[in-house]
Amino acid sequence: MAHSAQPSTFQNPAIRWIDSRLPIFSMMYKEYGEYPAPRNFNYLWNFGAIAGMMLVIMIATGLFLSMQYTPHVDFAFQSVERIMRDVNYGWLMRYIHANGASMFFIAVYIHIFRGLYYGSYKSPRELVWIFGVLIFLLMMATAFMGYVLPWGQMSFWGATVITNLFSAIPLVGENIVTWLWGGFAVDNPTLNRFYSLHFLLPFVILGVVVIHVGAFHITGSNNPSGIDPKGPQDTLPFHPYYTAKDSFGIAVFLIFYAFIVFFAPNLMGHADNYIQANPLQTPAHIVPEWYFLPFYAILRSITFSLFGIPAKLLGVIAMFGAIAILFVLPWLDTSRVRSARFRPIYRWCFWLLVASVIGLGYAGSQPPEGLPVVIGQVGMVYYFVHFLVILPILGKIERPLPLPRSISESVLGPSAATNTVKA
């Protein structure tokens, strides 16, 4: 027997008619309207919404660009040049898309480091964090394949170097590289499969984002104090308070984004990628996009063999291990306190981690010789020591500062919070 439709509270008759039969608007209002969010969110919480906006922009501009792009080694470079010169507003679509990748990673990196600082990976939000790291991994794969598509010098040689890393895997490495290439060199089959995956993966990311958002709406959002809401006095409805706050943050971010697109569109690109790919001419310095540089530096930092394992394989293990370690982070940090606001020693360790990642980025951008190699090795050592040694030990020996009794107390102070509760 069919259940009777629930009465809808929406005033618009069309929305009310749809919602009484398919309550999608009620669901959206519950999740993004009356959803009780902690009242002490700061502007670092904007970057989740900014990252979501960037994903939509990347999918939309990518669809338009795919209508004009030709995934063939003989025509790919010329098709990109045609988009830039002959297609109406093609230059704008390409610059929005190319720089959008950098903007997307900026938002996601800030989002990740905010989670590290405030302990957003701790119980009960372990799955929220794991899905977030999975999104990051899918983003990296998508961005790498997208960087190959213009078929410039850096595209071709970057694809050659990165895919060749899999040859370090014993027994099956060479077969994996041949499978990735679709042949015995980076060529037309490689470009075709990278184009197909670059088109498909953003929709996979979108699906994982839906799961990621759904997971934290079940567990509730973390907040700068790192304590759970004790009652209605600790929360605010998401709309209109945080929709307005997110809108302001998105507007500021879009101004920065627009400045890059219109005044410095090639700032984050590489000049060699405006030269058509030539398999017979190797660039002087092969370097990936800036958002891969810390991991690229980790790959190059291992210059020695260990227990008979070649340096190349150790570098590959370390590079992928730097991402894999994030999946198990909720179980590495043994402290019961979430927020670094109340963990004075961890706060210093966090900023050392930030410095090590920036140092790794610098080392990855430089030729592998001299001081940059040392900086990369020091940064790599601290990165792994931070997660594998410092976090497990620090949780047991650190004395946290006293936590506030409630979120409202951390916002309004003890006296004001008490008055709010009495009222």
Secondary structure, 3 states (H helix, E strand, C coil): CCCCCCCCCCCCHHHHHHHHHCCHHHHHHHHHCCCEEECCCCHHHHHHHHHHHHHHHHHHHHHHHHCCCCCCCCCHHHHHHHHHHCCCCHHHHHHHHHHHHHHHHHHHHHHHHHHHHHCCCCCCCHHHHHHHHHHHHHHHHHHHHHHHCCCEHHHHHHHHHHHHHHHHCCCCHHHHHHHHHCCCCCCHHHHHHHHHHHHHHHHHHHHHHHHHHHHHHHHCCCCCCCCCCCCHHHEEEHHHHHHHHHHHHHHHHHHHHHHHHHHCCCCCCCHHHHCECCCCCCCCCCCCCHHHHHHHHHHHHCCCCECCECHHHHHHHHHHHHHHHHHCHHHHCCCCCCCHHHCHHHHHHHHHHHHHHHHHHHHHHCCCCCHHHHHHHHHHHHHHHHHHHHHHHHHHHCCCCCCCCCHHHHHHCHHHHHHHHHC
